[in-house]
Amino acid sequence: MAFELEHKDMRALIDGGCFFGSGGGGTRTSALHLLEHFQVGDFYPATRVSVVSVEEVEEGDAGVLAYMGAPEAIAGCRYPLGPVQALQSLARRLASEGRRLAYVVPPESGALGFLVACLAAARLGLAVVDADGAGRAVPSLPMLTFAAAQVPPRPAFVVSHNGLEVELNVTPPVDAADYNNDASVIAEQMLRPIVASPAFGEFGGLALWVMSPEQLHRALPIRATLSRALALGRALHAGELGSTEALLAFLANRCGIQARVLCGPARIDHAGANTMGGFDIGTIDLQSADASLRLCYENESLLLWDKQQAQPLAMAPDSISWFIPGSGPGPQVASNGDLVGNDGALVGPYSGRPVCLLGWQAEAPLRVPGGLILWSFQQLLAGLGYPGPYRSVGQLQELRS
């Protein structure tokens, strides 16, 4: 059912999106910085945004909109200039073909992913679709349901914060025999060097995956993700989720998610990250009462290891999300980029506080055996040192028992 978001709703959406982003999806810090400037003026004609369900999309086309790049590089933006210009270019292209852009689709769950879609919609008078391409945040385009549904990623417009625009039209060979020749795989390989170039400064706004209502219904099986993020954020702000037990109950009863505590309470011992190729890449070491753990991430959390065990505790595409229990001052959710500073130290609002990691199984479209999405995750995990098969959080827990 359609509803409207106002400025006062956005903080809840940011915090809920941050939790569901599995450590990525843009930082909470950068999203809040953008929200500070979300007010009626020269840039925003309104601060109310219409959100519609997938089922309510009937007329007009939709486009997927995102920031692409390293969260650390995005953090200083006051306005989403690159994403808005990219979406405007997409709208002009459609208009030249007698079509109309009416909807914005977030690519993934995340603080920045959800907020940027809403801000651009407010700027351009469009509606936001209550769904996304993963139900979590992901490191690359082929890991999204739009790619799995074979929606052509062309044209794709990527625009720097300073207005440098690049249009990409990927047309793979008709006889493409494997996923390495998939259009979304090729688009990802070509876009990353663009946003990583000095001219772009490690990030840019990206608009692509134009969809008719029929295509959108097929390409968005994971639905109502803004609604659940908003509900979780509101519960956090109301002080209803002070403990991991309360959060687990909320996820089960309100979201249908059977989450597990993977680690906690624990302290962060050490962390390190590098920004390269449009990613913040790093590790976070944690120490709990009975285990020494390491989390590996590329923007998003991908692998959690117990250093004394041969099998991981959790792996992508399953979600691995941060939660900071307690009712004291400071946020209860974080992305990897929020937690760790450039010096590898825990960032101020989180310093000295015990942290937990929660995990749950990925949505069914992300774990189809032999599918593009799971194949893409497996390629990435192999590069991080895990060449084995995908095993769900539940299966990994059974192996440990």
KEPADREN-691962 format. One record per residue (C-alpha): residue number from 1; residue in one letter; chain; x, y, z. Coordinates in Angstrom, 1 decimal. Layout:
! KEPADREN-691962
<fifi NUM, "A", "A", <X, Y, Z>>
...
END
This chain:
! KEPADREN-691962
<fifi 1, "M", "A", <0.0, 0.0, 0.0>>
<fifi 2, "A", "A", <1.3, 3.5, -0.9>>
<fifi 3, "F", "A", <2.5, 5.8, 1.8>>
<fifi 4, "E", "A", <4.4, 9.1, 2.2>>
<fifi 5, "L", "A", <7.7, 9.7, 3.9>>
<fifi 6, "E", "A", <8.5, 13.1, 5.5>>
<fifi 7, "H", "A", <11.8, 14.4, 6.7>>
<fifi 8, "K", "A", <11.1, 13.1, 10.2>>
<fifi 9, "D", "A", <10.7, 9.6, 8.9>>
<fifi 10, "M", "A", <14.1, 9.5, 7.2>>
<fifi 11, "R", "A", <16.2, 9.0, 10.3>>
<fifi 12, "A", "A", <14.3, 5.8, 11.0>>
<fifi 13, "L", "A", <14.6, 4.7, 7.4>>
<fifi 14, "I", "A", <18.4, 5.3, 7.6>>
<fifi 15, "D", "A", <18.9, 3.3, 10.8>>
<fifi 16, "G", "A", <16.7, 0.4, 9.6>>
<fifi 17, "G", "A", <18.4, 0.4, 6.2>>
<fifi 18, "C", "A", <21.8, 0.4, 7.9>>
<fifi 19, "F", "A", <20.9, -2.7, 9.8>>
<fifi 20, "F", "A", <19.6, -4.6, 6.8>>
<fifi 21, "G", "A", <22.6, -3.5, 4.7>>
<fifi 22, "S", "A", <24.8, -6.3, 6.1>>
<fifi 23, "G", "A", <27.6, -4.0, 6.9>>
<fifi 24, "G", "A", <27.3, -2.0, 3.6>>
<fifi 25, "G", "A", <24.8, -0.1, 1.6>>
<fifi 26, "G", "A", <26.6, 3.2, 2.4>>
<fifi 27, "T", "A", <27.4, 4.5, 5.8>>
<fifi 28, "R", "A", <24.9, 5.8, 8.3>>
<fifi 29, "T", "A", <27.2, 8.8, 8.7>>
<fifi 30, "S", "A", <27.0, 9.8, 5.1>>
<fifi 31, "A", "A", <23.3, 9.3, 4.9>>
<fifi 32, "L", "A", <22.7, 11.5, 8.0>>
<fifi 33, "H", "A", <25.0, 14.1, 6.4>>
<fifi 34, "L", "A", <22.8, 14.2, 3.3>>
<fifi 35, "L", "A", <19.7, 14.3, 5.4>>
<fifi 36, "E", "A", <20.9, 17.5, 7.2>>
<fifi 37, "H", "A", <20.4, 19.3, 3.9>>
<fifi 38, "F", "A", <17.0, 17.8, 3.0>>
<fifi 39, "Q", "A", <14.9, 20.9, 3.2>>
<fifi 40, "V", "A", <12.7, 22.9, 0.8>>
<fifi 41, "G", "A", <14.9, 25.3, -1.1>>
<fifi 42, "D", "A", <16.9, 25.7, -4.4>>
<fifi 43, "F", "A", <17.7, 22.0, -4.6>>
<fifi 44, "Y", "A", <14.6, 20.3, -3.1>>
<fifi 45, "P", "A", <11.1, 21.6, -4.2>>
<fifi 46, "A", "A", <9.5, 19.3, -1.5>>
<fifi 47, "T", "A", <10.4, 17.1, 1.4>>
<fifi 48, "R", "A", <7.6, 14.6, 1.0>>
<fifi 49, "V", "A", <8.2, 11.4, -0.9>>
<fifi 50, "S", "A", <5.6, 8.9, -2.2>>
<fifi 51, "V", "A", <6.4, 5.2, -1.7>>
<fifi 52, "V", "A", <4.5, 2.6, -3.7>>
<fifi 53, "S", "A", <4.4, -1.2, -3.6>>
<fifi 54, "V", "A", <5.5, -3.2, -6.6>>
<fifi 55, "E", "A", <1.9, -4.2, -7.2>>
<fifi 56, "E", "A", <0.9, -0.5, -7.5>>
<fifi 57, "V", "A", <3.3, 0.2, -10.3>>
<fifi 58, "E", "A", <1.1, 0.4, -13.4>>
<fifi 59, "E", "A", <2.1, 3.3, -15.7>>
<fifi 60, "G", "A", <5.4, 4.7, -16.6>>
<fifi 61, "D", "A", <8.9, 3.3, -16.4>>
<fifi 62, "A", "A", <11.2, 2.8, -13.4>>
<fifi 63, "G", "A", <15.0, 3.2, -13.1>>
<fifi 64, "V", "A", <17.4, 1.9, -10.6>>
<fifi 65, "L", "A", <19.5, 4.6, -8.9>>
<fifi 66, "A", "A", <22.5, 4.4, -6.6>>
<fifi 67, "Y", "A", <25.8, 5.7, -5.5>>
<fifi 68, "M", "A", <28.6, 3.5, -6.7>>
<fifi 69, "G", "A", <31.9, 3.6, -5.0>>
<fifi 70, "A", "A", <33.7, 3.7, -1.7>>
<fifi 71, "P", "A", <31.6, 4.8, 1.3>>
<fifi 72, "E", "A", <34.6, 6.7, 2.7>>
<fifi 73, "A", "A", <34.7, 8.9, -0.4>>
<fifi 74, "I", "A", <31.0, 9.6, -0.4>>
<fifi 75, "A", "A", <30.8, 10.8, 3.2>>
<fifi 76, "G", "A", <31.4, 14.5, 2.5>>
<fifi 77, "C", "A", <28.5, 15.0, 0.1>>
<fifi 78, "R", "A", <25.8, 17.5, 1.0>>
<fifi 79, "Y", "A", <23.5, 16.8, -2.0>>
<fifi 80, "P", "A", <23.2, 13.7, -4.2>>
<fifi 81, "L", "A", <24.4, 15.7, -7.3>>
<fifi 82, "G", "A", <25.7, 12.7, -9.3>>
<fifi 83, "P", "A", <22.7, 10.4, -8.7>>
<fifi 84, "V", "A", <20.2, 13.2, -9.6>>
<fifi 85, "Q", "A", <22.1, 14.1, -12.8>>
<fifi 86, "A", "A", <22.3, 10.5, -13.8>>
<fifi 87, "L", "A", <18.6, 10.0, -13.3>>
<fifi 88, "Q", "A", <17.8, 13.2, -15.2>>
<fifi 89, "S", "A", <19.9, 11.8, -18.2>>
<fifi 90, "L", "A", <17.9, 8.6, -18.0>>
<fifi 91, "A", "A", <14.6, 10.5, -18.0>>
<fifi 92, "R", "A", <15.7, 12.6, -21.0>>
<fifi 93, "R", "A", <16.6, 9.4, -22.9>>
<fifi 94, "L", "A", <13.2, 7.9, -22.2>>
<fifi 95, "A", "A", <11.4, 11.1, -23.1>>
<fifi 96, "S", "A", <13.2, 11.0, -26.5>>
<fifi 97, "E", "A", <11.6, 7.6, -27.0>>
<fifi 98, "G", "A", <8.1, 8.7, -26.0>>
<fifi 99, "R", "A", <8.4, 7.1, -22.6>>
<fifi 100, "R", "A", <8.1, 8.6, -19.1>>
<fifi 101, "L", "A", <10.2, 7.9, -16.0>>
<fifi 102, "A", "A", <7.8, 7.7, -13.1>>
<fifi 103, "Y", "A", <9.6, 5.6, -10.4>>
<fifi 104, "V", "A", <12.9, 5.2, -8.7>>
<fifi 105, "V", "A", <14.1, 1.8, -7.4>>
<fifi 106, "P", "A", <16.7, 1.4, -4.7>>
<fifi 107, "P", "A", <19.3, -1.2, -5.9>>
<fifi 108, "E", "A", <19.8, -2.7, -2.4>>
<fifi 109, "S", "A", <18.9, -2.4, 1.3>>
<fifi 110, "G", "A", <21.1, 0.1, 3.0>>
<fifi 111, "A", "A", <21.2, 3.5, 4.7>>
<fifi 112, "L", "A", <22.4, 5.4, 1.7>>
<fifi 113, "G", "A", <20.8, 3.2, -0.9>>
<fifi 114, "F", "A", <17.3, 3.9, 0.5>>
<fifi 115, "L", "A", <17.9, 7.6, 1.3>>
<fifi 116, "V", "A", <19.4, 8.5, -2.1>>
<fifi 117, "A", "A", <16.4, 7.0, -3.9>>
<fifi 118, "C", "A", <14.1, 9.1, -1.7>>
<fifi 119, "L", "A", <16.1, 12.3, -2.1>>
<fifi 120, "A", "A", <16.3, 12.0, -5.9>>
<fifi 121, "A", "A", <12.6, 11.2, -6.0>>
<fifi 122, "A", "A", <11.8, 14.3, -4.0>>
<fifi 123, "R", "A", <14.1, 16.4, -6.2>>
<fifi 124, "L", "A", <12.5, 15.2, -9.5>>
<fifi 125, "G", "A", <8.9, 14.5, -8.4>>
<fifi 126, "L", "A", <9.0, 10.8, -8.8>>
<fifi 127, "A", "A", <7.8, 7.9, -6.6>>
<fifi 128, "V", "A", <10.0, 5.3, -4.9>>
<fifi 129, "V", "A", <9.2, 1.6, -5.2>>
<fifi 130, "D", "A", <9.0, -0.3, -1.9>>
<fifi 131, "A", "A", <11.5, -3.0, -2.9>>
<fifi 132, "D", "A", <15.1, -3.6, -3.8>>
<fifi 133, "G", "A", <17.3, -6.0, -5.7>>
<fifi 134, "A", "A", <18.7, -8.0, -2.8>>
<fifi 135, "G", "A", <17.1, -7.4, 0.6>>
<fifi 136, "R", "A", <20.7, -6.6, 1.7>>
<fifi 137, "A", "A", <23.6, -4.6, 0.3>>
<fifi 138, "V", "A", <25.9, -6.2, -2.2>>
<fifi 139, "P", "A", <29.4, -5.5, -3.7>>
<fifi 140, "S", "A", <28.5, -5.7, -7.4>>
<fifi 141, "L", "A", <25.8, -5.4, -10.0>>
<fifi 142, "P", "A", <25.5, -9.1, -11.0>>
<fifi 143, "M", "A", <24.4, -9.9, -7.4>>
<fifi 144, "L", "A", <21.1, -8.0, -7.9>>
<fifi 145, "T", "A", <17.8, -9.5, -9.0>>
<fifi 146, "F", "A", <17.6, -7.1, -12.0>>
<fifi 147, "A", "A", <20.7, -8.8, -13.3>>
<fifi 148, "A", "A", <19.3, -12.3, -12.6>>
<fifi 149, "A", "A", <16.1, -11.3, -14.4>>
<fifi 150, "Q", "A", <18.2, -10.3, -17.5>>
<fifi 151, "V", "A", <17.0, -6.7, -17.5>>
<fifi 152, "P", "A", <19.4, -5.0, -19.9>>
<fifi 153, "P", "A", <21.7, -2.6, -18.0>>
<fifi 154, "R", "A", <21.7, -0.1, -20.9>>
<fifi 155, "P", "A", <21.8, 2.7, -21.1>>
<fifi 156, "A", "A", <23.7, 3.3, -17.9>>
<fifi 157, "F", "A", <24.7, 6.8, -16.9>>
<fifi 158, "V", "A", <27.4, 7.3, -14.3>>
<fifi 159, "V", "A", <28.0, 10.9, -13.1>>
<fifi 160, "S", "A", <30.7, 12.3, -10.8>>
<fifi 161, "H", "A", <29.9, 14.7, -8.0>>
<fifi 162, "N", "A", <31.4, 17.5, -10.2>>
<fifi 163, "G", "A", <29.2, 16.6, -13.2>>
<fifi 164, "L", "A", <31.4, 14.5, -15.4>>
<fifi 165, "E", "A", <29.1, 12.1, -17.2>>
<fifi 166, "V", "A", <29.8, 8.8, -18.8>>
<fifi 167, "E", "A", <27.2, 6.7, -20.7>>
<fifi 168, "L", "A", <27.7, 3.0, -21.0>>
<fifi 169, "N", "A", <25.9, 0.7, -23.4>>
<fifi 170, "V", "A", <26.8, -2.9, -22.9>>
<fifi 171, "T", "A", <25.7, -5.3, -25.6>>
<fifi 172, "P", "A", <27.2, -8.7, -25.1>>
<fifi 173, "P", "A", <27.6, -11.3, -27.9>>
<fifi 174, "V", "A", <24.4, -13.1, -28.8>>
<fifi 175, "D", "A", <26.2, -16.4, -28.2>>
<fifi 176, "A", "A", <27.5, -15.5, -24.7>>
<fifi 177, "A", "A", <28.1, -18.9, -23.3>>
<fifi 178, "D", "A", <28.7, -18.2, -19.6>>
<fifi 179, "Y", "A", <28.3, -15.6, -16.8>>
<fifi 180, "N", "A", <31.6, -14.0, -17.6>>
<fifi 181, "N", "A", <29.9, -12.6, -20.7>>
<fifi 182, "D", "A", <26.7, -11.6, -18.9>>
<fifi 183, "A", "A", <25.8, -7.9, -19.6>>
<fifi 184, "S", "A", <25.7, -7.0, -15.9>>
<fifi 185, "V", "A", <29.0, -8.7, -15.3>>
<fifi 186, "I", "A", <30.6, -6.7, -18.1>>
<fifi 187, "A", "A", <29.0, -3.5, -16.9>>
<fifi 188, "E", "A", <30.4, -3.9, -13.4>>
<fifi 189, "Q", "A", <33.9, -4.6, -14.8>>
<fifi 190, "M", "A", <33.7, -1.4, -16.9>>
<fifi 191, "L", "A", <32.1, 0.9, -14.4>>
<fifi 192, "R", "A", <34.4, 0.2, -11.5>>
<fifi 193, "P", "A", <37.5, 1.6, -13.2>>
<fifi 194, "I", "A", <35.5, 4.7, -14.1>>
<fifi 195, "V", "A", <34.4, 5.5, -10.6>>
<fifi 196, "A", "A", <37.9, 4.7, -9.3>>
<fifi 197, "S", "A", <39.6, 7.1, -11.6>>
<fifi 198, "P", "A", <40.9, 10.5, -10.3>>
<fifi 199, "A", "A", <38.3, 12.3, -12.3>>
<fifi 200, "F", "A", <35.6, 10.6, -10.3>>
<fifi 201, "G", "A", <37.4, 10.3, -7.0>>
<fifi 202, "E", "A", <36.2, 6.8, -6.1>>
<fifi 203, "F", "A", <32.5, 7.4, -6.4>>
<fifi 204, "G", "A", <29.7, 8.5, -8.7>>
<fifi 205, "G", "A", <25.9, 8.4, -9.2>>
<fifi 206, "L", "A", <24.6, 5.6, -11.3>>
<fifi 207, "A", "A", <21.3, 5.2, -13.1>>
<fifi 208, "L", "A", <20.5, 2.1, -15.1>>
<fifi 209, "W", "A", <18.1, -0.9, -15.5>>
<fifi 210, "V", "A", <15.1, 0.9, -17.0>>
<fifi 211, "M", "A", <12.0, -1.3, -16.5>>
<fifi 212, "S", "A", <8.5, -1.3, -17.7>>
<fifi 213, "P", "A", <5.8, -2.3, -15.1>>
<fifi 214, "E", "A", <5.9, -5.8, -16.5>>
<fifi 215, "Q", "A", <9.7, -6.1, -16.2>>
<fifi 216, "L", "A", <9.7, -4.5, -12.8>>
<fifi 217, "H", "A", <7.2, -7.0, -11.4>>
<fifi 218, "R", "A", <9.4, -9.8, -12.7>>
<fifi 219, "A", "A", <12.7, -8.3, -11.5>>
<fifi 220, "L", "A", <11.7, -7.4, -8.0>>
<fifi 221, "P", "A", <10.7, -10.6, -6.1>>
<fifi 222, "I", "A", <12.1, -9.1, -2.8>>
<fifi 223, "R", "A", <9.5, -6.6, -1.7>>
<fifi 224, "A", "A", <8.4, -4.2, 1.1>>
<fifi 225, "T", "A", <12.1, -3.7, 2.2>>
<fifi 226, "L", "A", <11.7, 0.0, 2.8>>
<fifi 227, "S", "A", <8.6, -0.7, 4.9>>
<fifi 228, "R", "A", <10.5, -3.2, 7.1>>
<fifi 229, "A", "A", <13.5, -0.8, 7.5>>
<fifi 230, "L", "A", <11.2, 2.0, 8.5>>
<fifi 231, "A", "A", <9.5, -0.2, 11.1>>
<fifi 232, "L", "A", <12.8, -1.4, 12.5>>
<fifi 233, "G", "A", <14.2, 2.2, 12.7>>
<fifi 234, "R", "A", <11.1, 3.4, 14.5>>
<fifi 235, "A", "A", <11.3, 0.6, 17.0>>
<fifi 236, "L", "A", <15.0, 1.4, 17.6>>
<fifi 237, "H", "A", <14.2, 5.1, 18.1>>
<fifi 238, "A", "A", <11.3, 4.2, 20.5>>
<fifi 239, "G", "A", <13.7, 2.3, 22.7>>
<fifi 240, "E", "A", <12.0, -1.0, 22.1>>
<fifi 241, "L", "A", <15.1, -2.9, 21.0>>
<fifi 242, "G", "A", <17.6, -2.5, 23.8>>
<fifi 243, "S", "A", <18.7, -6.2, 23.8>>
<fifi 244, "T", "A", <19.6, -8.8, 21.2>>
<fifi 245, "E", "A", <16.7, -10.9, 22.5>>
<fifi 246, "A", "A", <14.3, -8.1, 21.7>>
<fifi 247, "L", "A", <15.8, -7.6, 18.3>>
<fifi 248, "L", "A", <15.6, -11.3, 17.5>>
<fifi 249, "A", "A", <11.9, -11.3, 18.5>>
<fifi 250, "F", "A", <11.2, -8.3, 16.3>>
<fifi 251, "L", "A", <12.9, -9.8, 13.3>>
<fifi 252, "A", "A", <11.0, -13.0, 13.7>>
<fifi 253, "N", "A", <7.6, -11.6, 14.5>>
<fifi 254, "R", "A", <7.6, -8.4, 12.2>>
<fifi 255, "C", "A", <9.9, -9.4, 9.4>>
<fifi 256, "G", "A", <9.7, -13.2, 9.2>>
<fifi 257, "I", "A", <13.5, -13.4, 9.7>>
<fifi 258, "Q", "A", <15.0, -16.2, 11.8>>
<fifi 259, "A", "A", <18.3, -14.5, 12.8>>
<fifi 260, "R", "A", <21.0, -15.9, 15.0>>
<fifi 261, "V", "A", <23.6, -14.2, 17.2>>
<fifi 262, "L", "A", <26.9, -15.0, 15.6>>
<fifi 263, "C", "A", <29.1, -13.1, 18.0>>
<fifi 264, "G", "A", <28.5, -11.1, 21.1>>
<fifi 265, "P", "A", <28.9, -9.3, 23.2>>
<fifi 266, "A", "A", <32.4, -8.7, 21.9>>
<fifi 267, "R", "A", <35.0, -6.0, 21.6>>
<fifi 268, "I", "A", <36.8, -5.0, 18.4>>
<fifi 269, "D", "A", <40.5, -5.6, 18.8>>
<fifi 270, "H", "A", <41.8, -4.4, 15.5>>
<fifi 271, "A", "A", <40.6, -3.3, 12.0>>
<fifi 272, "G", "A", <42.2, -2.2, 8.8>>
<fifi 273, "A", "A", <40.8, -1.0, 5.5>>
<fifi 274, "N", "A", <42.0, 0.3, 2.1>>
<fifi 275, "T", "A", <40.0, 2.2, -0.4>>
<fifi 276, "M", "A", <40.6, 0.9, -3.9>>
<fifi 277, "G", "A", <38.6, 0.3, -7.1>>
<fifi 278, "G", "A", <35.5, 1.9, -5.6>>
<fifi 279, "F", "A", <35.5, -0.4, -2.5>>
<fifi 280, "D", "A", <36.4, 0.0, 1.1>>
<fifi 281, "I", "A", <38.2, -3.4, 1.6>>
<fifi 282, "G", "A", <39.2, -4.6, 5.0>>
<fifi 283, "T", "A", <39.0, -6.9, 8.0>>
<fifi 284, "I", "A", <37.7, -6.5, 11.6>>
<fifi 285, "D", "A", <39.0, -8.7, 14.4>>
<fifi 286, "L", "A", <36.7, -9.3, 17.4>>
<fifi 287, "Q", "A", <37.3, -11.0, 20.8>>
<fifi 288, "S", "A", <34.4, -12.4, 22.7>>
<fifi 289, "A", "A", <34.4, -14.4, 26.0>>
<fifi 290, "D", "A", <34.9, -17.7, 24.1>>
<fifi 291, "A", "A", <36.1, -16.9, 20.6>>
<fifi 292, "S", "A", <38.5, -14.9, 18.4>>
<fifi 293, "L", "A", <36.8, -13.8, 15.2>>
<fifi 294, "R", "A", <37.6, -12.1, 11.9>>
<fifi 295, "L", "A", <35.1, -10.4, 9.6>>
<fifi 296, "C", "A", <36.1, -9.8, 6.0>>
<fifi 297, "Y", "A", <34.4, -7.2, 4.0>>
<fifi 298, "E", "A", <34.3, -5.3, 0.6>>
<fifi 299, "N", "A", <32.0, -2.5, 1.7>>
<fifi 300, "E", "A", <29.6, -5.3, 2.7>>
<fifi 301, "S", "A", <30.3, -8.1, 5.3>>
<fifi 302, "L", "A", <31.1, -11.2, 3.3>>
<fifi 303, "L", "A", <32.8, -13.8, 5.6>>
<fifi 304, "L", "A", <33.0, -14.3, 9.4>>
<fifi 305, "W", "A", <35.6, -16.7, 10.7>>
<fifi 306, "D", "A", <36.3, -18.2, 14.1>>
<fifi 307, "K", "A", <40.1, -18.3, 13.9>>
<fifi 308, "Q", "A", <40.1, -21.7, 15.6>>
<fifi 309, "Q", "A", <37.7, -23.4, 13.1>>
<fifi 310, "A", "A", <38.1, -24.7, 9.6>>
<fifi 311, "Q", "A", <34.6, -23.5, 8.4>>
<fifi 312, "P", "A", <33.3, -20.0, 8.4>>
<fifi 313, "L", "A", <30.6, -18.9, 10.9>>
<fifi 314, "A", "A", <28.7, -17.2, 8.1>>
<fifi 315, "M", "A", <29.1, -16.3, 4.5>>
<fifi 316, "A", "A", <27.5, -14.1, 1.9>>
<fifi 317, "P", "A", <24.9, -14.0, 0.4>>
<fifi 318, "D", "A", <23.6, -14.5, 4.0>>
<fifi 319, "S", "A", <23.3, -11.3, 5.9>>
<fifi 320, "I", "A", <25.9, -10.4, 8.6>>
<fifi 321, "S", "A", <24.8, -7.3, 10.4>>
<fifi 322, "W", "A", <26.0, -5.2, 13.4>>
<fifi 323, "F", "A", <24.0, -4.5, 16.5>>
<fifi 324, "I", "A", <25.1, -2.6, 19.6>>
<fifi 325, "P", "A", <22.8, -3.5, 22.5>>
<fifi 326, "G", "A", <21.9, -1.2, 25.3>>
<fifi 327, "S", "A", <19.8, 1.9, 25.9>>
<fifi 328, "G", "A", <22.7, 4.4, 26.5>>
<fifi 329, "P", "A", <23.7, 7.2, 24.2>>
<fifi 330, "G", "A", <25.0, 6.4, 20.7>>
<fifi 331, "P", "A", <23.6, 4.5, 17.7>>
<fifi 332, "Q", "A", <22.6, 0.9, 17.9>>
<fifi 333, "V", "A", <23.4, 0.1, 14.3>>
<fifi 334, "A", "A", <26.4, 0.6, 12.1>>
<fifi 335, "S", "A", <28.0, -0.3, 8.7>>
<fifi 336, "N", "A", <31.6, -1.4, 8.5>>
<fifi 337, "G", "A", <32.5, 2.1, 7.3>>
<fifi 338, "D", "A", <30.8, 3.7, 10.4>>
<fifi 339, "L", "A", <32.6, 1.5, 12.8>>
<fifi 340, "V", "A", <36.2, 1.8, 11.6>>
<fifi 341, "G", "A", <38.2, 4.9, 11.0>>
<fifi 342, "N", "A", <41.0, 5.4, 8.5>>
<fifi 343, "D", "A", <43.5, 4.6, 11.3>>
<fifi 344, "G", "A", <41.9, 1.3, 12.1>>
<fifi 345, "A", "A", <40.5, 2.5, 15.4>>
<fifi 346, "L", "A", <36.9, 2.2, 16.5>>
<fifi 347, "V", "A", <35.0, 5.5, 15.6>>
<fifi 348, "G", "A", <34.0, 7.7, 18.6>>
<fifi 349, "P", "A", <30.3, 6.9, 19.0>>
<fifi 350, "Y", "A", <31.1, 3.1, 19.1>>
<fifi 351, "S", "A", <34.3, 3.2, 21.1>>
<fifi 352, "G", "A", <34.2, 1.2, 24.3>>
<fifi 353, "R", "A", <30.8, -0.4, 23.6>>
<fifi 354, "P", "A", <30.3, -4.1, 23.2>>
<fifi 355, "V", "A", <29.1, -5.1, 19.7>>
<fifi 356, "C", "A", <27.2, -8.1, 18.3>>
<fifi 357, "L", "A", <26.9, -9.7, 14.9>>
<fifi 358, "L", "A", <23.6, -11.2, 13.8>>
<fifi 359, "G", "A", <23.2, -13.5, 10.8>>
<fifi 360, "W", "A", <20.4, -14.9, 8.8>>
<fifi 361, "Q", "A", <19.8, -16.7, 5.5>>
<fifi 362, "A", "A", <19.6, -14.7, 2.3>>
<fifi 363, "E", "A", <16.4, -14.3, 0.4>>
<fifi 364, "A", "A", <15.7, -17.2, -1.9>>
<fifi 365, "P", "A", <16.5, -15.4, -5.2>>
<fifi 366, "L", "A", <20.1, -14.8, -4.0>>
<fifi 367, "R", "A", <20.9, -18.5, -3.4>>
<fifi 368, "V", "A", <19.6, -20.2, -6.5>>
<fifi 369, "P", "A", <22.1, -23.0, -7.2>>
<fifi 370, "G", "A", <23.9, -22.3, -10.4>>
<fifi 371, "G", "A", <22.3, -18.8, -10.7>>
<fifi 372, "L", "A", <24.1, -15.6, -11.6>>
<fifi 373, "I", "A", <23.8, -14.1, -8.1>>
<fifi 374, "L", "A", <25.2, -17.0, -6.2>>
<fifi 375, "W", "A", <27.9, -17.6, -8.8>>
<fifi 376, "S", "A", <28.9, -13.9, -8.4>>
<fifi 377, "F", "A", <29.1, -14.3, -4.6>>
<fifi 378, "Q", "A", <31.2, -17.5, -4.9>>
<fifi 379, "Q", "A", <33.7, -15.8, -7.2>>
<fifi 380, "L", "A", <34.1, -13.0, -4.6>>
<fifi 381, "L", "A", <34.4, -15.4, -1.7>>
<fifi 382, "A", "A", <37.1, -17.4, -3.5>>
<fifi 383, "G", "A", <39.1, -14.3, -3.8>>
<fifi 384, "L", "A", <38.8, -13.8, -0.1>>
<fifi 385, "G", "A", <40.2, -17.3, 0.6>>
<fifi 386, "Y", "A", <37.0, -19.4, 0.7>>
<fifi 387, "P", "A", <36.7, -21.5, -2.5>>
<fifi 388, "G", "A", <34.1, -23.9, -1.1>>
<fifi 389, "P", "A", <30.4, -24.2, -1.6>>
<fifi 390, "Y", "A", <27.8, -21.9, -0.2>>
<fifi 391, "R", "A", <26.5, -23.0, 3.2>>
<fifi 392, "S", "A", <23.7, -21.2, 5.0>>
<fifi 393, "V", "A", <24.1, -19.8, 8.5>>
<fifi 394, "G", "A", <22.0, -22.7, 9.8>>
<fifi 395, "Q", "A", <24.1, -25.3, 8.0>>
<fifi 396, "L", "A", <27.3, -23.8, 9.4>>
<fifi 397, "Q", "A", <25.9, -23.8, 12.9>>
<fifi 398, "E", "A", <25.1, -27.5, 12.5>>
<fifi 399, "L", "A", <28.7, -28.3, 11.4>>
<fifi 400, "R", "A", <30.0, -26.7, 14.6>>
<fifi 401, "S", "A", <27.7, -28.6, 16.9>>
END
